[in-house]
């Protein structure tokens, strides 16, 4: 009985969200990115794993944080018509601002008060609530004043990462840390002023 109810909910979701889902069907690069985001959000552990479109519909309906990052994907990858029509169907979350070239596997936890304006990020960027990633005009080089990230970076609650700096792969940025200098691979950054702990 519960399975039937879930399937009905998923079907309703597909009907409501069929317009934003069109990008998944028409663009293979976009589909790859969003599949990575869905996996990072843990949808694999539920019945929704059987069908990507059902999983996407479910997440768009019931997870407003995922909806915000999906709308970012639509806008950034030039699916403008789908972006604007989708926003009319399902409202965007106002306290998440995303911009930059972010690889597959983006995951935002709790999704409160995040401002993420970056140059580039690799795969599996994990962000917790209250994180600010942004510009520092004093460090602008060749028109870039925002951070770049490698793969498998986790930024914990209320951390701040600013300026044209490079954050390596497999890096953890601790809660409340203020990062304004380059960070090498395989380390943890804590504190303000920042302190790097090598693994």
SULSULZI-V572914 format. One record per residue. N is the residue number from 1. RES is the residue in three letters. PHI is phi in whole degrees, -180 to 180 (* if undefined). OMEGA is omega in whole degrees, 0 to 359 (none if undefined). D_CENTER is the distance of its C-alpha to the mean C-alpha in whole Angstrom. Layout:
# SULSULZI-V572914
n	res	phi	omega	d_center
N	RES	PHI	OMEGA	D_CENTER
N	RES	PHI	OMEGA	D_CENTER
This chain:
# SULSULZI-V572914
n	res	phi	omega	d_center
1	UNK	*	180	34
2	UNK	-63	177	31
3	UNK	-60	180	29
4	UNK	-64	179	31
5	UNK	-62	178	29
6	UNK	-62	179	26
7	UNK	-66	178	27
8	UNK	-65	178	28
9	UNK	-60	180	25
10	UNK	-62	179	23
11	UNK	-64	176	25
12	UNK	-60	178	25
13	UNK	-59	179	21
14	UNK	-62	180	22
15	UNK	-63	181	25
16	UNK	-74	188	23
17	UNK	-106	185	19
18	UNK	-64	181	21
19	UNK	-67	177	21
20	UNK	-62	180	17
21	UNK	-70	181	17
22	UNK	-57	180	20
23	UNK	-62	179	17
24	UNK	-64	184	17
25	UNK	-81	189	20
26	UNK	-98	189	21
27	UNK	-135	186	19
28	UNK	-68	178	19
29	UNK	-65	178	16
30	UNK	-63	180	14
31	UNK	-61	179	15
32	UNK	-62	179	14
33	UNK	-62	184	10
34	UNK	-70	174	10
35	UNK	-58	177	12
36	UNK	-62	178	10
37	UNK	-65	179	7
38	UNK	-62	179	10
39	UNK	-64	180	12
40	UNK	-64	179	9
41	UNK	-83	174	10
42	UNK	85	181	13
43	UNK	-66	180	15
44	UNK	-61	185	17
45	UNK	-86	183	19
46	UNK	-125	179	20
47	UNK	-62	185	23
48	UNK	-69	182	20
49	UNK	-63	184	20
50	UNK	-71	185	23
51	UNK	-149	184	21
52	UNK	-63	181	18
53	UNK	-66	176	19
54	UNK	-64	179	20
55	UNK	-61	181	17
56	UNK	-63	179	14
57	UNK	-60	179	17
58	UNK	-60	182	17
59	UNK	-66	179	13
60	UNK	-65	181	14
61	UNK	-74	194	17
62	UNK	-113	181	16
63	UNK	-122	186	13
64	UNK	-67	177	12
65	UNK	-68	177	9
66	UNK	-62	179	8
67	UNK	-58	180	10
68	UNK	-62	181	8
69	UNK	-73	176	5
70	UNK	-67	178	8
71	UNK	-64	174	10
72	UNK	-59	179	8
73	UNK	-60	180	9
74	UNK	-58	183	12
75	UNK	-68	185	13
76	UNK	-67	182	12
77	UNK	-97	167	14
78	UNK	67	172	17
79	UNK	-92	189	17
80	UNK	-63	182	18
81	UNK	-62	179	21
82	UNK	-62	180	19
83	UNK	-60	184	16
84	UNK	-69	178	19
85	UNK	-66	180	21
86	UNK	-60	180	18
87	UNK	-64	177	18
88	UNK	-74	181	21
89	UNK	-81	181	21
90	UNK	-129	185	18
91	UNK	-65	177	17
92	UNK	-82	176	14
93	UNK	-80	189	13
94	UNK	-81	185	14
95	UNK	-99	170	13
96	UNK	-126	179	10
97	UNK	-120	184	10
98	UNK	-123	172	8
99	UNK	-157	178	10
100	UNK	130	181	10
101	UNK	-92	185	10
102	UNK	-111	182	7
103	UNK	-71	182	9
104	UNK	-65	177	8
105	UNK	89	176	7
106	UNK	-64	180	4
107	UNK	-141	179	5
108	UNK	-116	183	5
109	UNK	-96	177	9
110	UNK	72	169	12
111	UNK	61	177	10
112	UNK	-115	170	13
113	UNK	62	179	13
114	UNK	-100	172	10
115	UNK	-121	185	11
116	UNK	-123	177	9
117	UNK	-122	185	11
118	UNK	-132	178	12
119	UNK	-81	181	14
120	UNK	-155	175	12
121	UNK	-139	179	10
122	UNK	-80	182	11
123	UNK	-77	170	10
124	UNK	61	172	9
125	UNK	-84	180	7
126	UNK	-111	185	7
127	UNK	-130	176	7
128	UNK	-103	187	10
129	UNK	-64	174	12
130	UNK	74	183	14
131	UNK	-81	174	12
132	UNK	-121	173	13
133	UNK	-124	185	12
134	UNK	-167	189	15
135	UNK	-82	163	18
136	UNK	-137	185	22
137	UNK	-55	180	24
138	UNK	-68	182	27
139	UNK	-105	183	25
140	UNK	-65	176	24
141	UNK	-133	181	25
142	UNK	52	177	26
143	UNK	80	180	24
144	UNK	-107	180	21
145	UNK	-127	184	20
146	UNK	-122	185	17
147	UNK	-72	170	15
148	UNK	-121	184	14
149	UNK	-125	172	13
150	UNK	-83	179	14
151	UNK	-87	172	13
152	UNK	58	178	13
153	UNK	-105	178	12
154	UNK	-122	180	11
155	UNK	-114	185	12
156	UNK	-84	192	14
157	UNK	-53	172	15
158	UNK	63	175	16
159	UNK	-77	179	16
160	UNK	-128	178	16
161	UNK	-128	186	16
162	UNK	-135	172	18
163	UNK	98	178	20
164	UNK	-79	181	20
165	UNK	-127	180	20
166	UNK	-116	176	18
167	UNK	-105	184	17
168	UNK	-71	178	18
169	UNK	-85	178	17
170	UNK	58	182	17
171	UNK	-112	172	17
172	UNK	-113	177	16
173	UNK	-110	188	16
174	UNK	-67	180	18
175	UNK	-58	177	18
176	UNK	77	180	20
177	UNK	-70	174	20
178	UNK	-117	187	20
179	UNK	-110	180	20
180	UNK	-134	177	21
181	UNK	-137	179	23
182	UNK	-57	180	22
183	UNK	-128	180	21
184	UNK	-74	177	22
185	UNK	-65	168	21
186	UNK	57	178	21
187	UNK	-151	176	22
188	UNK	-121	178	21
189	UNK	-113	180	21
190	UNK	-135	166	22
191	UNK	83	174	24
192	UNK	-146	9	25
193	UNK	-71	186	27
194	UNK	-64	177	24
195	UNK	-136	184	26
196	UNK	-98	177	25
197	UNK	-112	181	26
198	UNK	-78	179	26
199	UNK	-82	none	26
